[in-house]
Amino acid sequence: METLETLCVALGFATLAGLNLYLVVFVTGLAINQGWVDVSATYPQLAVLGEPAVLAAAGIFFCLQFFSDKIPWVDSLWDSVHTLVRPVGGALLAIQTLGPTEPAFEVIVGLLAGGTTLVAHGFKSGARLALNASPEPVSNVIASVSEDAAVLGGLVLMGINPVLAAIIFLVFLGVSLYLTPKLFRRSKAFLWLLSRKALSLVTRPDEEKLLYADLTSSEDQKLGVVLGGRKADPEWSAKVLVGASKRFPGFTANTFGRVVAESSRPGHLHFVGRRWWRHYHADLALEGLEITQEHRFLSEDVVLYDLAGTRKLVLKLPSGHASMANRIVESLLSRRGERIPGTLTPADLLPLPSDRVMLAEDGVEAAGTARIV
């Protein structure tokens, strides 16, 4: 039981260090220095945290983080600097908690603890980037205070019941692994749209060039695999950001990709996206979908949905690409078989009845030609 509790405490230090390393070191060292906890018998290696020099250093850095953590974008800069510092600190705390062990075991513990700290740090960093997308600073202050409160509560719970604390930490780490990629994708999408919005204020994009841009070699290769080794014959293609995605297999919100209108499949679109550094393909059938264009502050959206309200897909183009979004919508409606005002479809062209065949010089078309109904 004692060994289990020691491992639980090591896990707790590694997890909490990812949220606020300096607060963990400062509070733990202060408790040891003031005699609030006695680690001489259980965790003697942690006694070094109570040294005045360690307390002073941890206190200074905690004060710096306390203020920087509440300023939008400064907190993200601080987190980026500590992407290496926190995992190393969490690994050292875990190793010190276990005490003298075999060197090989220390390396294993250091790697596991460092990875644990990195997971918690990634969740914190991703959440802060997402919060920085909001225009007000109050959310940053609330998040910073909540993180500090969580660290203090976690340290107290570790002292009372290490096993229960470890269970809570494991749940938190599982949630972090699930949410962190989503948070970073959302932040990346926001920064991309924001930068394109700023760029559109000073320069006008060449929408014709963007709409008919050539596929990259990787995109062409991926489509070639889908098409059975045949080279793609795109009518047009466009780089898009996937917004909302409800019941559209293969489309992940806040991921980038290219929609390709391929001549061999008029009722479908190809989507070649990129996720985890690899390209993937998704097929988009247009049948039964409503298609419209919506203007947003940071984007021009092409929205595909059904009237039953069960499916919805938003493809985002950067701000300033309204004409391009409109042309994509018109093309999709045409590919779906819907008539666009001012255009002709095959159904508009019918053969002339035989009883109305007249000579061309009399002003009426000859037999076998087509007329518009």
N, C-alpha and C positions, 0 to 999 in steps of 0.2 A: 504493500500500500504506500509506503514511503517513496519507493521508486516511481510509482505512478504519479503521486502528487508532485514530485520533482519534475517529471516530464511535463505535467500540466502547467506548472509555473513557468517552465522554459517556453512552452508554447504561448502562454499569455504574454510574456515579455516580447517575444518575437512579433506577435500580432499587434500589440499596442504601440510598439516602436514604429510601425508603419504609419500610424496616425500622428504621433507626436513623440519622437525619440527623446527630446530634451526634457519634456515634462515627466516622462517615465523615469529617466535617470535622476532628475531633481527630486521628485517626490519620494522615490524609493530611497535615495541617499539621505534625504532629510529624516525619513522615518527611522533609518538605521542610526544616524548621527544622534538623534534625540532619544533613542531608546524606546521608540514606540513599538518596534518589532525587534526580536532577537534572532539574528541569523547565524550566530556563532556555532550552533549545533547542527542546524539544517542546511544552510547555504553559506558556509564560511567564506567562499570566494567572493560573495557579493558585498562583503564588509568594505571593500575598497570604494564603493559608491558613497559611503559616508564620510570620506576624506574631505576636508575643507576645500582643497584645490578642485576636486571633482565637482563638489557642490557649486562652487563659484563659477566654474566654466559652464556647467549645465544651466545654472540660473541666468547667466548672461545670454546664452543662445536661446533660452526659452523666452526671455523678454523680447529679443529680436523677432522671434517667430510670432509671439503674441500679437505684435502690432502689424507685421507684414502679412499675417494670415487673414487679416480683416480688410485688406485693400484689394479690390478687383485687379486681376492680372498680375499684381505683385505677388499674390499668393501662388499663382501658377509658376511664376519665375522661381520663387523659393522652392516649390516642389520639384521643379526640374533639376535644380542644383542638388537636391537631396535624394535624387534617384539612386545614387551610389552610396551616399552617407547612411541613409536609414537601413538598408539591408545589411551593411557591414556592422552597424551598431546593434541591430537586432540579433545578428549571428553571435557577436561577442557577448551580449547579455545572456543568451541561451547557453553558450559554452561555460560562462562563469557560473551560471546557476547549477549546472551538472557537476561542477568541480573537476578534480583531476581524473582523467580517463585515458584510455588508449588513444594515441595520436590519430589512428585511422577513424576511431569513433568520433573524435572531435571534428574531424573534417566532414564526416557525414552529418553530424548535428549542425555544423556551421552552414552547410549547403541547404539543409532542410529549413533551418531557421531563417536564413537569408531569403530563401524563396517565399516563405510565409510572410515575412516583412514586406517583400516586394509586392505580393498580392494585395495586402492592406494598403500599401502606399499607392498602388495603381488605382484602387477604388477611390481613395481620397483625391488623387490628382484628377481622375476623370470626372468626379463629381464637381470639383472646383472649376474645371473648364466648362462644364455644362452650366454651372451657376453664373459664370462670367458672361454667358450669352445674354443674361438679363440686364436691363439698363440700370437697375438700382443696386446699391451696395448693401442693403439690409440683409439679403440672403447670405452674403459672405460672412457677415458678423454672426448671424444665427448659426451657420454651419461651423464656424470656428469655435464658438462657445459650446456647441453640441459635441464636437470632437473632444474638446478638453474635458467636458463632463463625462464622456464615455471612457476616456482614459482613466480618470480618477475613480469612476465606478468600477471599472475593470480591475484596477489595482486593489481596491477594497475587497471585491469579491474573491480575488485570488488569495487574499489573506484569510478569508472566512471559509471558503469551500473551493479549493483549486480544481477539483474534478468538475463541479458544476460550471465554473468559469471556463474550463477548457471546452465543454460541450457548447457553450454559447459562442466561444471564439470560432469553433469549427463551423457552426452554422453561419456565422458572419463571413468566414472565408469562402464558404460555398456560394453564398449570395454575391460576394464580391467577384468571384470568378465568372459568374453568370452576367452580372451587370456591367462590369468594367469595359468589355469590348463595345457594348452598346453606348456607353457614355462617351468613349473616345470617338466612335463613329459619328455620334451626334455633334460633338465639338468640332471635328474635322469638317463636317458638312457646313456648319454655321460659319466657320472661318473662311471656307471656300466661297460661299455665297456672299459674305460680307466683303471679301476682297474684290470679287467680280462686280459688286455694286459700286464700290469706290472707283474701280477702273472704268465703269460705264459712264461715270460723270465727266471723265476727261478724254475719252476716246470712243469712237463708234465701232462696234465689232463688225467684221465682214461676215455677215450671216450666210451669204451664198457659199463662201469658202468653208465655213463650219459645217453646213448641212451636207455638203458633198465631199467632205474630207475623206481621204483614203483610210482604209483600215490599217492598223499596225500589223506587223508580221505575226505577233502572238494572237491577235484577234482573228486575223485571216486564217491562221492555222486551226484555231478552235472551231471556227465555222466550217472549215474543210472537213474536220473530223465528223461534225454533226451531219454534213451533207454527203457523207460517204466517200470522201476523197475528191469531191468535185469542188472546183474553185467557186467561191461565192460571186454572185453577180448583183451587187447592191444597187438599188435605184437611188437610195440616199441613206445616210447614217448620221447620227447625232449623239454627242456625249451628253449624258444626263445624270442627274442625281436622283436616286429613288427616295421619294418621300414616304408617305403612308403606304403600307402594303397589307391589304386585308384579303386573305384567302387567294393569293396569287403565288403558287409554288415557284420557288427559285428566285423570288424577289425579296431582298432583305432591306429594311428601312435604313436610310442614311449610308448607302453604298453607291459607289460610282460604277458606271458602265456605259455601253454604247448600244442604242437601239438601231437595228439594221432592217430596212425594208428590202427583202430579197425577191427578185422577180419571179422565182419559181413557186412562191407560196403567197399569193395575193391576199389571202384572208388571215395571214399571220405576220407577226414580227419576231425577229430574233433579238435576244438580249444577251450580250456578252459582258459579264461583270467581272470584277476582280475582288477576291476575298482571300485573306490569309496568303497573300502573295501569289495566288494562282487564279487563272481565268476559269470561269464556269459559264455554262450556257443555260438559258431559260427560253421556253417557247411561249409566246403570247398570242392566243387565239382571240380575234376581234369580234367574233360572232356573239351577238346578244349583249354587247356592251354599248353604253352611251359614252360619247367622247366629247369633251368640251375643254375650253381654255379658261384659266382663271389667273388674274393678275394679283401678285403679292408684292409686298414691299421689297423683299430680297430676291424674288424669283418670278419667273413666268411658268405656270404649271399647266401641264397637259394631264387631264384627269380622265381616267377610264373607270366606269362603274356600271353596276346593273341596277335596275329600278327596284328590285326587291330589297336592296340595302345590305346584301350579304357580301358583296365584293367591291373593293375599291383600290385603285392603284394611282399614285401620283408620281409623275415624272417631271422633275424640276429642271428648268433651264435658268441660267443666270439672268439677273435683272438687265433689261435693255435688249432682250431677245424676243420681244413680243411678236414681231413679224415672222421670225423663225418658228415660234410656237404655233402661230396661226397656220402656217404652211404645213406643219406636221399634222395638226388636227385635220386639215382638209385632205391631206394624203391618206390618213387613217380612215376617214369616212369614205373616201373613194375606194380604198382597198377592201373595206367592209361591204361595199356594194351600194352605199347610200348616195343618192344624187346630191351634188353640190350646186347651188344656184349658179347659173352661168356656164355650166359645163354639160357635156353630153355623155350619156352612157350607152352601151350596146342596145338597151331596151328602147332607146329613142329612135333607133334606126330600123324601119320596117320596109319590106318590099312593097312596091306599088301593086294594087290589084290589077288583074289582067284586063278588066273592062275599062281601065282608065289609062291604058297605054295609048299615047299619042305621039305624033312626030315631034322631035326636039325643036324643029323650027317654029312650031306652033306655040312654044313657050312651056311645054310640059315635058318632064323627064321621060326618057325611054324606058322600056320594060327592063326589069332586072336591076335598076338603080334603086337607091334608097331615098326615103323621104323622112322629114322630121314630123312626128306626130304632135 
